[in-house]
Amino acid sequence: MKLAGIAPLIIVAGCTAVGPDYKRPHIALTEQFVGGSQTPVVAVAMTPWWREYSDSMLTALIEQGLATNLDIDSARERIREAEANLRATGVNAAMDGSAEIDRTRSGGDGTSTTTGTNKELSASLVLDIFGGIRREREAAIADLAAAQADLEQVRLAWLADVVSAYADARYYQEAIALVRETINAREETVKITAAQYQAGDATEYDLAEAQALLDAARADLPDYLGQFNANVFAIATLLDRPAAPLLKQMERGAPQLRVLNTRQTGVPADLLRNRPDVRYYEAILRSAVADVGVATSDMLPSLTLSGDVGIASGTQTWSFGPALSLPVFNQGALAAQRDAKLSIAKQAEIDWRSAVVSAVEDVQVAQSNLLQYRRRATALQTSATSYGRALALAQESYRGGAITLLDLLDTDRSTASARISAASARNKAAKEWATLQISIGAGAAITGAKANLAAAPAAQ
């Protein structure tokens, strides 16, 4: 094939890049979440939603830890790697060259020594006839976007872990306080029963049963203390901090996280912009589509302009000209590689669609759970309050001999169980609110430095 014969093809191909141009695939989404509204939300990536708990220690831990977490640091390094790979594309991928300088000395027995210097400069430029280099750059840009979205995914996962561990630690502190109240109440029951036993109004069995219930409450304390410590240690690991100082700070105590109201979650289409995992999979898809173009260009002729300039022993030489490469005998292998890239792109599209569907489900589940958990927490708190009143009345009635020990112990057990259940329900509801924020992508772009500049929106 003569160069003049493919010149028109080169001119036409130079205007575009082979392979498919990326276009976001169509995906059917409902106009609103179940139980939601049709009002879109603005970008929520800079929303410091954890401040709405009004817990100063939690806020400080999160906003300090955002700048020190090792997983986040690792994700930042992946961004730097992608940025370096991007710089290697485009013009840097098309050009190549080298310069060499050799200095030699030669001679022999009885002869004079001669010195020579050879200088050579060579360069080459690949003409991006079919856009393969442009497609490589498109893929690198998409890979960088994927790395940036991955950082936000890691940040949201870290936020979820910190809030969950902190909420659980405060719950176990509340459980410890409730168990101690139960111990105090049961110690009083033992005293009353012992006095009645001395007076002959209670049996030794009654005294043993009251003591056994007291011992059972005391046995609960180590478990709750161990769970509290474990969650504090988890927070220390997430923040890459020594555990001992943090444990002392947490042992000072604080109320459980507040149970907050729901807020506007936007519409499903907002997730395409706000959810970092959805953007991550779309970037992977964009990169895979660009790779199809690269594989397609590999099947077509390539043209390289190269030249050399040299000086050796006072003689100057130069050469310049094009080199045409025609992939003739490996077309089958190249076609197979292109088909594999097409399949990879299709798999990436499936992964993206799956991520969108899962994101919609996450929001709807979190929204539903928050509503139901709040209702349950309210009902259990009412129950615990009622049982508390019943226990106080039962103790007075037992002291006066109006009810039996069995009645008092039944009320005691129910009260202790109701109080722990109410605290657990409040904890679940508080954590589910955080899950809802993460499910819509809130706070994904906030770093430790930016957290101080972001304003916390009011709860709705």
Phi, psi and omega in degrees: 000129179276150180301321180297333182288331181260000182303313178300322179296319179297317182296316181292315182293330181294347180276346183213175177246137181288164181092168183286142171278140183288136172217129182305126180297150177286137175222132182282122178233144177290161183286342180203160174286157176299122182081004180259192180245177178260020181266117178293161175246152176287176178302129185251007186296337182256022181268114178277071189297335182295340178293338182290346173289344182057040177244104187297325181290318177299316179300315181295318180297315181294312188284339170280319184289335179301333183264354187236352184295137184290322178297319178294320177300319179296319178295324177297322178294327177294328175294316179298322177298316180294323178296320178294319178297324178295320180295339180277358182261182177070230182300322181295331177279333184276335186254146177210151179184165179204158177228135181229140175228119179243134177240124184236152174231137181220156180175180180203186180298124176075005181245161180281157179270135178244146180240135180227148177235127178247129179237135181217133177234127180228148180209153178215150179225122176274122177281122183280070187298312186253012172081016179298319180292322177296320178293324176298321179292320176302317179297320180293322177297318179293322177297323177295317177298322178296318179295322178293319178293325178296322176301318180292325175299315180298320181296317179294320178297321178295316178301317179299317181293318182294312181297318180297314181294320180293315179299318179294321179299315179292326177296315181293328173297318177296320179297320178299316179296320180293321178295322178294323174297319178296319178299317179299317180295320182286330174297322177294322178296319178297319179297316179297316181294321178297320178295320179292325178295318178297328180275355180084012180264357178221156181266167175296328176298318178300317180295319180294322180292319177297320179293322180297320179294323176296316180297324179296320178294318178297327180289339179287334185300312181301324180295313180293322177297319178296319179293321177299311180300318182299319180288325175294319178297323178296319177297317180300319178295317180297329181265358183055050181234156174298142185282324188301310179297322179294322179297317178298321180293318181289329182293344177295338174090154176193157179295164172298158176299144181292149173271113186262161178282166177289166178224172179297127180257359180078205180239161182307325181297335178298333183294334178297333181260324190266334183274119182294330179291325176293317178294326177299310182291331176290322176296320176298320177296315179300319179296319181294323177295319178296324178296331175297319177296321178297314180295326178292319180293332178295339180277351187252164180299151176234145183237129181235131173259126182224154180207154180222141173230129183221150174231118180223123178054040177081000182255130179262136177226153176207156176210148181203139177171166179274154174231122181257126179249126181243111178284086187267310190272352179245025180299324180297315180293320180294322178295322178295320178296320177296317179297324177296320178295323176298319179294320178299319178296320178294320176298321179296323177295319178298317179298320179295314179300319179297320179296321179295313180298317180294323179296317177299316179298318181302315181295314183294320178294314181296320179295317179293315180299317181300315180299313183288322180293323177296317178298316180295318180298319179297314181295318181290326177294320176298318179297316180297321178297317180296318178295325178298317177295320180296322180294318179298318178292321181296321179297317179294320179293320179293321179299324180271000178082015182279335178229165180274166176299323180301318178296317180296315182294324176298316178295322179299311181299315181297321179295313180299317180295318181295321180294316178294319179297320179295317178296319179296320180294320176298321180295315179297318180294319179297318180290326181293330175297319176296320178301320179295318179297317180293326182293336177262002177086015183291135176082006187293332186259004184276129172257176180301320181288319183288337182298327181287343182262342183277142179263136180280125179286157179284144178292147181250000000 
